[in-house]
Amino acid sequence: MSYSIGEFAQLCGINATTLRAWQRRYGLLKPLRTDGGHRQYSDDDVQQALKILDWVKKGVPVSQVKSLLARPGARRTNNWLTLQESMLQRLKEGKIESLRQMIYDAGREYPRSELVTEVLRPLRSQVSANIPAVMTMREILDGIIISYTSFCLEGDKKAPGDNYLITGWYLTDPCEIWLEALRRTGQGQRIDVLPVPPATLAPDVFPDRHWLLVTGGKLTATRKKQIELWQLQVVSLEVIPL
């Protein structure tokens, strides 16, 4: 079978921007082209993409994957920590633009879900001390994360997809809303963010939207009952516990 880049991205769980980077910058995929110049991917391309994805989920830099694919017995390593340390060093040295570029580049080369889980969340944990200098670094990092997430969300709105609203619910760390939104970019969801959790949430105000609620609180019986009520009032409502 043959697939368009949108179909291929959905099959592999990889956003189209990352697929293009893998092809153009690293020569990892070589799809055919239609007479109109559109990419057409085969089942073999799907298998190749899944192999690539397996490596990058381990934190292997994309630039090293091509040589590893040629050596089936190569030992898998985990380089996420190296990426975290490089970002932390730039943050400590005040190299804000360099850090920003590094995060944007990583978002093109790695699945964003892994970027959030394996790099950005652990990196934020390293700058969480209640010390003015550390707190300032954390705010700078969060600003870059929010800016990058906004950039990705705007890109998603240029493509067809269902309309979502994401916010927090019993959440003390609002940046987690943005991190969860970033995890979901490139997956056919057109997401708008409520950046500060409302004191009193009313999803029924926008009943035609799919709702995502990021929560750090325990799902008590009362909260579960509230969720069930909201789910009757909107298209869909998903609670994402941290």
N, C-alpha and C positions, 0 to 999 in steps of 0.2 A: 504494500500500500504506500501511497505518498501523502504527505501532510504539509499544510501551510505552516509558517513559523508560529502562528497563534495556536494551531492544533498541536504542534510539536511541543511548544512550551508547556501546554496544559498536560500532555501525556507524561512529560518528564518532570514536571513540577519545578521548572526553571523559567525565570522571566526572560522575555525576548531580548532585552538589553544585554543580559549576561550571555545568552546564546550568540549574539552578534560579536561580542568581545572575544569569546572563545574561538570563533571562526576567524575574525579579522586579525586579531593580535597574536594568536597562538597557533592558528592552522589546525585546530583540534577537530573541526567538523568541516566537511566539504559537500554541502548539499548541491543538488542539481538546480538549474534555473529554468523557468518556463520561458516561452518566447517573449513574454512580457517582462522578464527579468526578475520574477518573484522566486524566492527560495522554495524548493520542494524537498522535503526530508523523507527518507525511507525507513523501513523497520530496522535496517542495519544501523542507521544514524541514531535511532532510539536507543539501541543497545550500547552504542559507543558513548552517547551522552550519559547514560546511566553509569557506565564505568568511570567516566570523568567525574561525575557527581560523587561517586563512592570515594574517590581520592580526595576531592576538595572538602567533603564532609569531615575528613580526618585532619583537615588543616593544611594539607599539602599545597604550596603555592601553585597557582595555575600554570605558571611558567615552567614548572618542573614535571607536569603531568604527561606531556607528550613522550618524553624519554621513558617514563615509568610504564606507559601503556605498551611500549615495545619490549618490556621485560616483565612478563606475566608473573614471575616468581619474586618480584621486588617486594621488599618488606615495607609495610605501611607504617608511616610515622604520624606524629601529631604536632603540627606547627602552630596551632592556635595561640599557644603561650607566647611564642616569638612575636606574633602580630600584636598581641596585647602589650607586650613590653615595648615594642617600637612606638606604639601610639602613646603609651604612658610617658615615655622619654620625651617625645615631642611636646606633650602637654606640660611637663615639668619645666622644660626649657623655654616655654612661652612661644613655641613655634606653631601658632594657631592655624595659619594658612596651610602649613605643611600637614598638620594633623587633619584638617578639613579635607585636603586633597587625598590623603591616605584612606580616609573613611569612604569618600566617594569612589575611589578606585576599587576598594575592597567590595563595595556594593555592586560593582559591575562584574567582578571576577568570581565572587562567591555567591551561593544562594543566600538571600537576605535573612532567611530564617536562622541559618547557621551563624551568620555574622552577628545577629542579635544575641543568640543563645551562647555562643562560644567566645565571643569577643567583647561586644559592647556592654552586656550586663556584668560580666566579670570585671571589666575595666572600670565601670562605675563603682563597683564594690571596693576597688582599690583606692578610690578617692572619696570615701564616705565618712572620714573622721570629722568630728565636730571641732575643727580648727579653722580659723579664718582663711589661711592660705589654701588649705585643702578644699574647703567649701567653695572658694572662688574658682579653683580648677574644675570642680564638679559642675558648677554653673556654666563655665565655658564649654565643657564637654557636652552638657545637656543642650546648650544652644546650637551646637553643631549637629547633634542628633536630630533635633527638631527641624532645623533648616533642611537637612538631607531628607528626612521623612517627608516634609512638605514638597520637596522637589520630586520625589518618587510618586507621591499621591497625585500631583498635578499631571504627571505623565500618564498615570492610569486613567485619568478622566478623559483622555483623548481617544480611548478605546471603548468598545461596548462592554457593558457589565451591569451587575445589580448595584443599587445604591445602598450604601451602608452609613451608619452613624456609630462612632466609637467614643466611649467616655469611661470614666471611672465610677465605681460604686463602692463605698466604704474603702477608699483608697487613699493612703497617705503620701504616695510618691507619684505625682502627676506625670512624670516623664515616662512611667511605665505604659501610659496610654499611647504615647508616641512610638515606643519600642514595639508594642504589639501591633500597631498600625504598620510599622515598617516591615515586620515579619510577614504581613499579608499582602504587601505590594507585589505587583506582577502576577496576580492570580485571578484576574477578571473581576475584581471588586473595586467599585468606585467609592472610596471612603472619605467622609468628612469627619473631622475631629472636634469634639467638645473638649478643649484642652484642660479646663478646670471642672472637676466633678460638681454638678449642681448640688446645692444643699438638699433640695428635694427633687428627685428625678421624676419626669413625666413622659415616658416614651410614647404614650398615646397621642401626644401633640403632633408627631410625625408617624402616623400609623402605616404609611406605605413604604417606610424604610426598614431595612434589616438592622437590628441593633446588636452591638457588641459591648458588653459591660466587663471591664477589667476590675477585678476585686482582690483585695488582700485580706479581706475579712472572712471569718468563718460563716459558712452557709447554715445559719440556724433555721429552725422550723419556720419562724416568722419570715425570714428572708426568702426561704424556698416558696412559701405561700405567695409572697409578693411577686416573685419571678413567674410563677404559674399564672397569676392574674395578668401581668404585662404580656405574657406570651399569647394571651387571648385577644389582646388589643392591637398587636402589630403583626406585620408579615412574618417576622421571626425575631427571636431574641436569644442570644447566646451569652452565657456567663463564663468568663475566662478567669479561673482562680490562679493566683500566683504562688 
